[in-house]
Amino acid sequence: MNSLLNIFSVVPIQYYVFVSVALFCIGVLGVLMRRNAIIIFMSIELMLNSVNLLLVAFSSFHNDASGQVFVFFIMAVAAAEVAVGLAILVTIYRNIHSISIDELKNLKW
């Protein structure tokens, strides 16, 4: 337990910020490329996890548990979003046999 409390003396908070910004930028690039709907969902999850990393890092740095509580709720919402999103993608794939974003643009409701 004592080694966990001293982790910020070994790894500065700036490293957590740098890794989180890098993950968020990779997620944004994945959303902007828009090749596949599954890649877009994975990129959104990557962006959410980069925010979660920052929340946990700052929460531990300031010895406050509120950031970790937010992470719990963000992960619950993300899990629900993935379940609904994948269900929609499976339904679309059954109908048009593709999940390419370019082909999904042509759908008429």
N, C-alpha and C positions, 0 to 999 in steps of 0.2 A: 504494500500500500504506500509505503514511503517513497518508493521509486516512481510510482505514478504521479505523486505530487511534485516531484522534482523534474518531470519530463520537460517542462518549459525552460528550465535552466540549461538543458542540453539542446533542445530544438527550439529556436526562437519562433515567435508568433508570425514573423514575416514569411517564413517558409510555408506555413499553412496558408497564408494569404496568396502566395505565389502559386502553389499547387491548385488552390481553389479557382483562381483566375484562369489558369491554364485549362483546367477541366471545363469551366464554364465556356471558354472560347471554343474549345473542341465541340461542345454541345451546340453552340450557336452555328458553327460551320456545318455540323450535321443536319441541322434544321434547314439551313439556307440551301444546301445542296439538293434536297428533296427528291432523292431517287426512289425511295421505297418508304412506304408508310411505317414499316417496322423500324427502319433506321431513324425516322423522325421521332417515334416513341422512345427509342433508346437514347436519342440525343436529349430529349426533354428530361428523361430520368437522370442523365448525366448532369444536366444543369441543376436539377433539384438536389442531387447528391453533393455537388460542389457547394451549394448554399448550406446544406446540412453539415459539411465539414467545417465551414467557417463558424456556424453557430456553436458546434461542439467545441471548437478550438477556443473561441472567445469566452464561452461559458466556463470552460476549465481554467482559462487564464485569469478570469475574474472571480473564480470560486463561487459561481452562481449557477444554480441548476435550471433556471428558466429557459436558457437556450436549448438545453437537452429535452425539456418538455415540448418545446416547439418542434424539435426534430422528430419526436415521437408522433406528433399530429401530422407533420408533413409526410412522414413515411406511410401513415395510415391512408391519407388522401391519395398519395401516389400509387399505393397498391390498388385502391378502388379505381383510380383512373386507368391503370394498366388492365385491370380485369374488364372494364367496360370497353376500352379501346380495342383490346384483342377480340372481344366478342363481336364488335362491329366489323373488324377486319376479316374475321372468319366468315361472317355473313356475306360481306362483299365478295370475298374470294369464291364462295359457293355460287354466287350469281354470275360474276363476270370472269372468273378464273384468272384474276390478276389483282395485285395490290399495288401496281405502279401508280404513282401520283398523276402522271400524265394521262393515263387512261381513266382515272377517277374524276378528272376535270370534265370529262365528256358525259358524265351521268346526268340524266334529266329526271327530275322528281315529279 
